[in-house]
Amino acid sequence: MTIINKYQFQEKTILIQPNAGKAGAFQFDLTPQLPESAVISSIEVKTYGSKRVETTSVLVNGIPTCLENVVSVELNYPGEGYHGNHKITFIYTTTGGMKDEADFCCVKVTDI
């Protein structure tokens, strides 16, 4: 199925630092991105650092969950080599079969 739209959250910045350890779980309500009465049936979360390099394996801890269109994601401090801004992409499918994605572009990894 083709992803038909991209949305961007208007949220605060999430700051991930070395002393944070496992930082989260952060919750993202995808309800405003969905048609009325739509329910998410499956979710995939990916993260990207600078130059669109995927950082999911080092930034996301465990498997994200979705309950009532609210996605919970636990984030790790991925290490000094990953400092900078990261984007979280939520790729979801609704019970009606619609596939779409939403981006949260405000994760900053730093040691300051």
PEQUI-V149060 format. One record per helix or strand of 3 or more residues. SS is the DSSP state (helix for helix, strand for strand). FROM is the first residue (numbers start at 1). TO is the last residue. If there is no record, write none. Layout:
# PEQUI-V149060
((SS:FROM:TO) (SS:FROM:TO))
This chain:
# PEQUI-V149060
((strand:6:8) (strand:14:16) (helix:18:20) (strand:22:29) (helix:31:33) (strand:40:48) (helix:50:52) (helix:56:59) (strand:60:67) (strand:70:76) (helix:80:82) (strand:84:94) (strand:99:109))
